[in-house]
């Protein structure tokens, strides 16, 4: 059983992650995790202390669990820019704060800390409405740049072909060919994938007004201490090489930051393949964590509601009805932690022994959740 601890300030509940049902299971690790959650209440996605919360909580785990690998996410500047109007000075302040917090973690933990920027943001200038199609258009709350299209009529194809704000319409077979998939890999792909222009976003891809959206960045920055990485898929094996050499290593994602704002010396790696570029989100996290492109299982055009039935497993894991395998946390045999202010992605995408994340939905702060995947490493 995988245990999840929910903390809503002065109230905690342990649940079985798969079923969501309350659990009475206890262990020395779960008691320690519960204490850490109580000591570090989450201030909110856009609160000025959100990134400091990541560092403080992660350092508490380092002191009490002694991990060899840590996966961190700093996202306050991403949420503040995506959903609010920021003056340039305030934006610079938030970005500098994210780098300062990552540097504080590296300094106080003593871990070699590799930084990755997840890509630039650009003004959300062009809402794209696909509601008048005869077929079905599906846009995800986690992805502004891609939408899935199903059962298109001839009229739909003509409308889409002359749409001024679509970069391209990609049929399923072209996606399979690009990523080396066979017919058996296409079950979760849409019939067609609509790709928005720069600054465009699909209406229905957010429950709140969007101010900035991810730029479809061809490359993203990676701090030079990782070593050479030509693709986002190279980050995982390079991290494992550092770990196998006996280094204590942390990976810190600086959300919503690309090459223009990245502060440490860096190299760049491809953020996708050909026309497909990752946005900050579950697919990008999974590409980093697993070292493979997850587009066949997780893409912005999948009809997620098909999995969201009354008895769906993993009710605290968003659209996921099973947790991805092959993550970096599973591959590393030593102790590992993940802490971040990206809800759900820390436990879904990292596979670390213990994960801690804000339990926030649509910016509403509902507390914290920690997931314990492994509790057998407490004994040396």
Buried (B, 14 or more C-beta within 10 A) or exposed (E): EBBBBBBBEEEBEBBBBBEBEEBEEEEEBBEBBBEBBBEBBBBBBBBEBBBBBBBBBBBBBBEEBBBBBBBBBBBBBBBBBBBBEBEEEBBEEBBEBBBBBBBBBBEBBEBBBBBBBBBBBBEBEBBBEBEEBEBBBBBBBBBBBBBBBBEBEEEBBEBBEEBEBBBEBBBBEBBBEBBEBEEEBBEBBBBBBBBBBBBBBBBBBBEEEBBBBBBBBEBBBBBEBBEEBEBBBBBBEBBBEBBEEEBBBBBBBBBBBBBEBBBBEBBBBBBBBEBBBBBBBBBBBBBBBBBEBBBBBBBBBBBBEEBEEEEEBBBBBBBBBEBBEBBBBBBBEEBBBBBBBBBBBBBBBBBBBBBBBBBBEEBEBBBBBBBBBBBEBBEE
